[in-house]
């Protein structure tokens, strides 16, 4: 599980992995993923059913902005959902 810059790094890193490695990843969860909007809420080349990109309503980082707003720091509430 990653947030913001870590989410973006994880997002792009997974895209660059070979299929054999991707097949060994049980699932991916990102929070406040700065790449979410650019990639239509998915990680290219990775199964959408194994991906959960969580973006709070109003977190403009998820829409490609570089402005950090207070709602970006409110992802703790999503941990139980991510753990499932």
C-alpha positions as CSV (number, residue, x, y, z in Angstrom):
1,X,0.0,0.0,0.0
2,X,1.4,3.4,-1.0
3,X,0.4,7.0,-0.8
4,X,0.9,9.8,-3.3
5,X,4.5,9.8,-4.5
6,X,5.0,6.2,-3.5
7,X,1.7,5.4,-5.2
8,X,3.0,7.0,-8.4
9,X,6.3,5.2,-8.2
10,X,4.6,1.9,-7.5
11,X,2.1,2.5,-10.3
12,X,4.8,3.1,-12.9
13,X,7.1,0.4,-11.6
14,X,4.5,-2.3,-12.0
15,X,3.9,-1.2,-15.6
16,X,7.5,-1.9,-16.3
17,X,7.7,-5.4,-14.8
18,X,7.8,-8.6,-16.8
19,X,4.6,-10.7,-16.8
20,X,6.2,-13.4,-14.7
21,X,6.7,-10.9,-11.9
22,X,3.3,-9.3,-12.3
23,X,1.7,-12.8,-12.0
24,X,3.3,-13.1,-8.5
25,X,1.8,-9.9,-7.2
26,X,-1.4,-10.7,-5.2
27,X,-2.8,-7.2,-5.6
28,X,-2.0,-3.5,-5.6
29,X,-3.6,-0.7,-3.5
30,X,-2.6,2.9,-3.8
31,X,-3.8,6.0,-2.0
32,X,-3.9,9.4,-3.5
33,X,-2.3,8.1,-6.7
34,X,-1.1,10.9,-8.8
35,X,-1.2,8.7,-11.9
36,X,-4.9,7.7,-11.4
37,X,-6.4,10.3,-13.7
38,X,-3.8,9.9,-16.5
39,X,-4.4,6.1,-16.6
40,X,-8.2,6.1,-16.1
41,X,-8.0,4.6,-12.7
42,X,-6.0,1.5,-13.6
43,X,-2.4,0.4,-13.9
44,X,-1.6,-0.4,-17.5
45,X,-0.8,-4.0,-18.1
46,X,-2.0,-5.1,-14.7
47,X,-5.4,-6.8,-14.0
48,X,-8.0,-4.2,-12.9
49,X,-9.6,-6.8,-10.7
50,X,-6.4,-7.0,-8.6
51,X,-6.0,-3.2,-8.4
52,X,-7.5,-0.7,-6.0
53,X,-6.7,2.9,-6.5
54,X,-8.2,4.9,-3.6
55,X,-8.7,8.7,-4.1
56,X,-10.6,10.8,-1.7
57,X,-13.2,13.1,-3.2
58,X,-11.6,16.5,-3.6
59,X,-8.0,15.2,-3.6
60,X,-6.8,17.1,-6.7
61,X,-3.5,15.1,-6.7
62,X,-5.6,12.3,-8.1
63,X,-6.6,14.5,-11.1
64,X,-3.1,15.4,-12.1
65,X,-2.7,18.6,-10.0
66,X,0.5,19.2,-8.1
67,X,-1.3,21.0,-5.3
68,X,-1.6,19.2,-2.0
69,X,-4.9,19.9,-0.2
70,X,-5.9,18.8,3.3
71,X,-8.1,15.9,2.2
72,X,-4.9,14.3,0.8
73,X,-3.8,13.6,4.4
74,X,-7.1,11.7,5.2
75,X,-6.5,8.2,3.8
76,X,-6.2,6.3,7.1
77,X,-9.9,5.7,7.1
78,X,-9.4,3.5,4.0
79,X,-7.0,1.1,5.5
80,X,-9.7,-1.5,6.4
81,X,-11.0,-1.4,2.9
82,X,-7.5,-1.8,1.4
83,X,-6.7,-4.7,3.7
84,X,-9.7,-6.6,2.4
